[in-house]
Amino acid sequence: MNVALWIATGLLAFVALMSGTIKTVMPQAKLAEAPGGQWTAGVSAGAVKALGLVEILAAAGLILPAVLDIAPVLVPVTAACWIALMIGAIITHLRHHDGPVVVLNLIYLALAVFIVVGRFGIAPF
């Protein structure tokens, strides 16, 4: 179970890091043209970059506490925060009729739920 949780955590951290990096470095106009990025046209560039920074911090929060053995409880806490972020993302993408992106968000949400349940109950650090 520990290996499965690490794999799920690594996948989710990778997704968070890539998504966050894209949001922080790519111009908002280019993001708005990308599939699934139409929602960025309706918010400020600062808000998009702030969300990207939150995602980068989530990637760090999913990996570093356990690897460094400093407050490893922060891993499932970060995953719980990711659940809230994914609920918001699902709502946003549903409003913009981005069905395929919603499916991806549901997968990321399921990974986060698995991490929360696994690290708080089944296989804590």
Accessible surface in RSA format (square Angstrom, percent):
REM  Atomic radii and reference values for relative SASA: ProtOr
REM  Chains: A
REM  Algorithm: Lee & Richards
REM  Probe-radius: 1.40
REM  Slices: 20
REM RES _ NUM      All-atoms   Total-Side   Main-Chain    Non-polar    All polar
REM                ABS   REL    ABS   REL    ABS   REL    ABS   REL    ABS   REL
RES MET A   1   112.55  58.3  64.65  42.8  47.91 114.1  67.87  57.7  44.68  59.2
RES ASN A   2    72.94  50.3  70.20  67.8   2.74   6.6  26.06  62.7  46.87  45.3
RES VAL A   3   107.25  70.6 105.77  95.8   1.48   3.6 107.07  93.0   0.18   0.5
RES ALA A   4    45.33  41.7  37.55  58.0   7.78  17.7  41.73  58.8   3.60   9.5
RES LEU A   5     0.00   0.0   0.00   0.0   0.00   0.0   0.00   0.0   0.00   0.0
RES TRP A   6    81.19  32.6  76.62  37.1   4.56  10.7  65.03  34.7  16.16  26.2
RES ILE A   7   103.44  58.9  96.19  71.7   7.25  17.5 102.49  73.8   0.95   2.6
RES ALA A   8     4.93   4.5   3.93   6.1   1.00   2.3   4.75   6.7   0.18   0.5
RES THR A   9     2.97   2.1   2.97   3.0   0.00   0.0   2.01   2.7   0.97   1.5
RES GLY A  10    29.13  35.9   0.00   N/A  29.13  35.9  23.82  65.4   5.32  11.9
RES LEU A  11    97.17  54.1  95.10  68.0   2.07   5.2  95.83  67.3   1.34   3.6
RES LEU A  12     0.00   0.0   0.00   0.0   0.00   0.0   0.00   0.0   0.00   0.0
RES ALA A  13     8.46   7.8   7.74  11.9   0.73   1.7   8.08  11.4   0.38   1.0
RES PHE A  14   122.48  61.3 117.84  73.0   4.64  12.1 122.01  74.0   0.47   1.4
RES VAL A  15    31.76  20.9  28.63  25.9   3.13   7.5  30.91  26.9   0.86   2.3
RES ALA A  16     0.00   0.0   0.00   0.0   0.00   0.0   0.00   0.0   0.00   0.0
RES LEU A  17    73.40  40.9  73.40  52.5   0.00   0.0  73.40  51.5   0.00   0.0
RES MET A  18    77.21  40.0  76.94  50.9   0.26   0.6  46.16  39.2  31.05  41.1
RES SER A  19    30.06  25.4  24.28  32.4   5.78  13.3  20.14  42.9   9.92  13.9
RES GLY A  20     0.00   0.0   0.00   N/A   0.00   0.0   0.00   0.0   0.00   0.0
RES THR A  21    50.13  35.7  50.13  50.8   0.00   0.0  43.62  58.6   6.51   9.8
RES ILE A  22    79.64  45.3  79.26  59.1   0.38   0.9  79.64  57.4   0.00   0.0
RES LYS A  23    28.65  14.0  28.45  17.5   0.20   0.5  10.17   9.2  18.48  19.7
RES THR A  24    35.23  25.1  24.00  24.3  11.23  26.8  20.01  26.9  15.22  23.0
RES VAL A  25   108.73  71.5  81.40  73.7  27.34  65.9  85.94  74.7  22.80  61.8
RES MET A  26    52.08  27.0  48.22  31.9   3.86   9.2  49.99  42.5   2.09   2.8
RES PRO A  27    82.88  60.4  74.91  68.3   7.97  29.0  82.87  68.4   0.01   0.1
RES GLN A  28    43.87  24.5  37.08  27.1   6.79  16.2  18.80  40.0  25.07  19.0
RES ALA A  29    72.86  67.0  60.74  93.7  12.12  27.6  68.51  96.5   4.35  11.5
RES LYS A  30   122.73  59.9 119.02  73.0   3.71   8.8  63.95  57.6  58.78  62.6
RES LEU A  31    13.84   7.7  13.84   9.9   0.00   0.0  13.84   9.7   0.00   0.0
RES ALA A  32    23.71  21.8  15.31  23.6   8.40  19.1  15.45  21.8   8.26  21.9
RES GLU A  33   145.19  83.4 112.42  85.1  32.77  78.0  48.31  93.4  96.88  79.1
RES ALA A  34    35.16  32.3  29.16  45.0   6.00  13.7  35.11  49.4   0.05   0.1
RES PRO A  35   129.38  94.3 105.06  95.8  24.32  88.4 109.57  90.5  19.81 123.1
RES GLY A  36    11.32  14.0   0.00   N/A  11.32  14.0   3.72  10.2   7.59  17.0
RES GLY A  37     7.55   9.3   0.00   N/A   7.55   9.3   7.42  20.4   0.13   0.3
RES GLN A  38    77.73  43.5  71.98  52.6   5.75  13.7  41.75  88.9  35.98  27.3
RES TRP A  39    34.67  13.9  31.89  15.4   2.77   6.5  24.56  13.1  10.11  16.4
RES THR A  40     1.48   1.1   1.48   1.5   0.00   0.0   1.48   2.0   0.00   0.0
RES ALA A  41    75.85  69.7  42.93  66.2  32.92  74.9  48.14  67.8  27.70  73.4
RES GLY A  42    70.21  86.6   0.00   N/A  70.21  86.6  37.25 102.2  32.96  73.8
RES VAL A  43    61.55  40.5  47.32  42.8  14.23  34.3  56.12  48.8   5.43  14.7
RES SER A  44    73.00  61.7  55.94  74.7  17.06  39.3  54.13 115.3  18.87  26.4
RES ALA A  45    46.76  43.0  41.82  64.5   4.95  11.3  42.06  59.2   4.70  12.5
RES GLY A  46    49.42  60.9   0.00   N/A  49.42  60.9  38.89 106.7  10.53  23.6
RES ALA A  47    49.76  45.7  35.79  55.2  13.96  31.8  43.50  61.3   6.26  16.6
RES VAL A  48     2.41   1.6   2.03   1.8   0.38   0.9   2.41   2.1   0.00   0.0
RES LYS A  49    85.60  41.8  83.63  51.3   1.97   4.7  74.77  67.3  10.83  11.5
RES ALA A  50    55.26  50.8  48.15  74.3   7.11  16.2  53.66  75.6   1.61   4.3
RES LEU A  51    49.02  27.3  45.54  32.6   3.47   8.7  48.30  33.9   0.72   1.9
RES GLY A  52     0.00   0.0   0.00   N/A   0.00   0.0   0.00   0.0   0.00   0.0
RES LEU A  53    97.50  54.3  97.50  69.7   0.00   0.0  97.50  68.5   0.00   0.0
RES VAL A  54    77.35  50.9  76.24  69.0   1.10   2.7  76.32  66.3   1.02   2.8
RES GLU A  55     7.58   4.4   7.58   5.7   0.00   0.0   0.00   0.0   7.58   6.2
RES ILE A  56    49.31  28.1  48.51  36.1   0.80   1.9  48.51  34.9   0.80   2.2
RES LEU A  57   110.45  61.5 103.56  74.1   6.89  17.3 103.92  73.0   6.53  17.6
RES ALA A  58    12.87  11.8   8.40  13.0   4.47  10.2  12.30  17.3   0.57   1.5
RES ALA A  59     8.65   7.9   6.62  10.2   2.03   4.6   7.04   9.9   1.61   4.3
RES ALA A  60    36.88  33.9  29.12  44.9   7.76  17.6  35.81  50.4   1.07   2.8
RES GLY A  61    15.58  19.2   0.00   N/A  15.58  19.2  15.27  41.9   0.31   0.7
RES LEU A  62     0.18   0.1   0.00   0.0   0.18   0.5   0.00   0.0   0.18   0.5
RES ILE A  63    48.03  27.3  48.03  35.8   0.00   0.0  48.03  34.6   0.00   0.0
RES LEU A  64    85.26  47.5  85.20  61.0   0.06   0.1  85.26  59.9   0.00   0.0
RES PRO A  65    13.17   9.6   9.99   9.1   3.18  11.5  13.17  10.9   0.00   0.0
RES ALA A  66    16.59  15.3   0.42   0.6  16.18  36.8   0.82   1.1  15.78  41.8
RES VAL A  67    92.75  61.0  62.90  56.9  29.85  71.9  68.95  59.9  23.80  64.6
RES LEU A  68   104.83  58.4  84.70  60.6  20.13  50.6  88.59  62.2  16.24  43.7
RES ASP A  69   112.47  78.8  93.63  93.2  18.84  44.6  26.76  63.0  85.71  85.5
RES ILE A  70   115.43  65.7 110.99  82.7   4.44  10.7 113.38  81.6   2.05   5.6
RES ALA A  71    49.09  45.1  31.20  48.2  17.89  40.7  40.89  57.6   8.20  21.7
RES PRO A  72    32.39  23.6  32.39  29.5   0.00   0.0  32.39  26.7   0.00   0.0
RES VAL A  73    83.08  54.7  76.20  69.0   6.88  16.6  81.03  70.4   2.05   5.6
RES LEU A  74    83.38  46.4  83.38  59.6   0.00   0.0  83.38  58.6   0.00   0.0
RES VAL A  75     0.95   0.6   0.95   0.9   0.00   0.0   0.95   0.8   0.00   0.0
RES PRO A  76     2.27   1.7   2.27   2.1   0.00   0.0   2.27   1.9   0.00   0.0
RES VAL A  77    61.47  40.4  60.70  55.0   0.77   1.9  61.44  53.4   0.03   0.1
RES THR A  78    20.65  14.7  17.87  18.1   2.77   6.6   9.42  12.7  11.22  17.0
RES ALA A  79     0.00   0.0   0.00   0.0   0.00   0.0   0.00   0.0   0.00   0.0
RES ALA A  80    41.74  38.4  34.11  52.6   7.63  17.4  34.58  48.7   7.17  19.0
RES CYS A  81    80.16  60.6  71.02  79.2   9.14  21.5  28.57  72.4  51.58  55.6
RES TRP A  82     5.42   2.2   3.33   1.6   2.10   4.9   4.87   2.6   0.55   0.9
RES ILE A  83    35.54  20.2  35.54  26.5   0.00   0.0  35.54  25.6   0.00   0.0
RES ALA A  84    65.35  60.1  53.03  81.8  12.32  28.0  56.15  79.1   9.20  24.4
RES LEU A  85    42.23  23.5  34.72  24.8   7.51  18.9  40.67  28.6   1.57   4.2
RES MET A  86     8.01   4.1   8.01   5.3   0.00   0.0   8.01   6.8   0.00   0.0
RES ILE A  87    88.66  50.5  88.11  65.6   0.54   1.3  88.63  63.8   0.02   0.1
RES GLY A  88    34.19  42.2   0.00   N/A  34.19  42.2  32.68  89.7   1.52   3.4
RES ALA A  89    22.48  20.7  14.42  22.3   8.05  18.3  20.81  29.3   1.66   4.4
RES ILE A  90    23.08  13.1  23.08  17.2   0.00   0.0  23.08  16.6   0.00   0.0
RES ILE A  91    80.85  46.0  79.82  59.5   1.03   2.5  80.59  58.0   0.26   0.7
RES THR A  92    43.16  30.7  42.44  43.0   0.72   1.7  17.29  23.2  25.87  39.1
RES HIS A  93    14.43   7.9  14.43  10.0   0.00   0.0   1.61   1.7  12.82  14.9
RES LEU A  94   101.18  56.3  92.02  65.8   9.16  23.0  92.37  64.9   8.81  23.7
RES ARG A  95   181.58  76.2 155.00  79.0  26.58  63.3  54.95  75.1 126.64  76.7
RES HIS A  96    79.49  43.4  62.21  43.2  17.27  44.2  45.04  46.4  34.45  40.1
RES HIS A  97   166.59  91.0 136.18  94.7  30.41  77.8  99.45 102.5  67.14  78.1
RES ASP A  98    16.46  11.5  13.00  12.9   3.46   8.2   4.21   9.9  12.25  12.2
RES GLY A  99    37.74  46.5   0.00   N/A  37.74  46.5  33.31  91.4   4.43   9.9
RES PRO A 100   108.34  79.0  99.01  90.3   9.33  33.9 105.22  86.9   3.12  19.4
RES VAL A 101    32.00  21.1  31.97  28.9   0.03   0.1  31.99  27.8   0.01   0.0
RES VAL A 102    13.89   9.1  13.89  12.6   0.00   0.0  13.89  12.1   0.00   0.0
RES VAL A 103    85.59  56.3  85.48  77.4   0.11   0.3  85.48  74.3   0.11   0.3
RES LEU A 104    85.22  47.5  85.22  61.0   0.00   0.0  85.22  59.9   0.00   0.0
RES ASN A 105    10.46   7.2  10.46  10.1   0.00   0.0   0.00   0.0  10.46  10.1
RES LEU A 106    85.76  47.8  82.13  58.8   3.63   9.1  82.49  57.9   3.27   8.8
RES ILE A 107    88.52  50.4  86.03  64.1   2.49   6.0  88.32  63.6   0.20   0.5
RES TYR A 108    42.09  19.6  42.09  23.9   0.00   0.0  20.82  15.6  21.27  26.2
RES LEU A 109    36.97  20.6  36.97  26.4   0.00   0.0  36.97  26.0   0.00   0.0
RES ALA A 110    58.90  54.2  50.01  77.2   8.88  20.2  54.47  76.7   4.43  11.7
RES LEU A 111    38.41  21.4  37.31  26.7   1.10   2.8  38.17  26.8   0.24   0.6
RES ALA A 112     0.00   0.0   0.00   0.0   0.00   0.0   0.00   0.0   0.00   0.0
RES VAL A 113    62.88  41.4  62.66  56.7   0.23   0.5  62.88  54.6   0.00   0.0
RES PHE A 114    70.27  35.2  65.42  40.5   4.85  12.6  70.01  42.4   0.26   0.7
RES ILE A 115     0.00   0.0   0.00   0.0   0.00   0.0   0.00   0.0   0.00   0.0
RES VAL A 116    27.07  17.8  27.07  24.5   0.00   0.0  27.07  23.5   0.00   0.0
RES VAL A 117    79.59  52.4  73.88  66.9   5.71  13.8  78.98  68.6   0.61   1.7
RES GLY A 118     0.23   0.3   0.00   N/A   0.23   0.3   0.06   0.2   0.17   0.4
RES ARG A 119     8.38   3.5   2.80   1.4   5.59  13.3   0.06   0.1   8.32   5.0
RES PHE A 120   106.14  53.1  77.94  48.3  28.20  73.4  79.12  48.0  27.02  77.3
RES GLY A 121    52.91  65.2   0.00   N/A  52.91  65.2  31.29  85.9  21.62  48.4
RES ILE A 122   101.40  57.7  71.46  53.2  29.94  72.2  77.78  56.0  23.62  64.1
RES ALA A 123    19.73  18.1  14.42  22.3   5.31  12.1  19.67  27.7   0.06   0.2
RES PRO A 124    84.43  61.5  65.19  59.4  19.24  69.9  65.19  53.8  19.24 119.6
RES PHE A 125   102.47  51.3  34.39  21.3  68.08 177.2  63.10  38.3  39.36 112.7
END  Absolute sums over single chains surface
CHAIN  1 A     6684.1       5563.9       1120.2       5335.3       1348.8
END  Absolute sums over all chains
TOTAL          6684.1       5563.9       1120.2       5335.3       1348.8
